[in-house]
Amino acid sequence: PLFAATLAPAATTTLRIQNMDCVNEERQIREGLSLVGGVTNLAFDLPGRTLRVTHSPDSGGRVLQALRDIGFPAEVVGQGPTVGGSASPGELAQGPS
């Protein structure tokens, strides 16, 4: 049901991407992460070189790998609350097991 999908567990992770500072790089990242299942929202802070990603709890490793694959290695700098579940602090860095 639609309601159940809306309440699916989600994690919010903030990434620092040193070589991201313009709209062209934002576009590249949006295109690259559009192929990663489980990513539901991207919030860019270009001056701060950070990206906040809302994703399913099991897609964190795929997000980091996709960013590396397109030339934007990222460092995890924070994780926010989840909806309907909890994420371990190293979940995005470790990825799926």
Salt bridges, closest charged atoms under 4 A:
ASP21 OD2 - ARG49 NH2 3.12
GLU26 OE2 - ARG30 NE 3.01
GLU31 OE2 - ARG27 NH1 3.42
GLU75 OE1 - ARG16 NH1 3.92
